[in-house]
Amino acid sequence: MPQMMPLSWLMLFIFFSIMFMLFNFMNYFSYIPIKNNMKEKNMKNKISNWKW
């Protein structure tokens, strides 16, 4: 059974590494955060009474 050349292993590694990075970048940047206004309103109206 013939073995692959080292160059072929290197090319395969580079190819799969690039595919992995592209997949991760696409997943990361395709997320669109939705601004939640209820959280901000609740935080502004929240009053803390500290009892030391």
Buried (B, 14 or more C-beta within 10 A) or exposed (E): EEEEEEEEEEEEEEEEEEEEEEEEEEEEEEEEEEEEEEEEEEEEEEEEEEEE
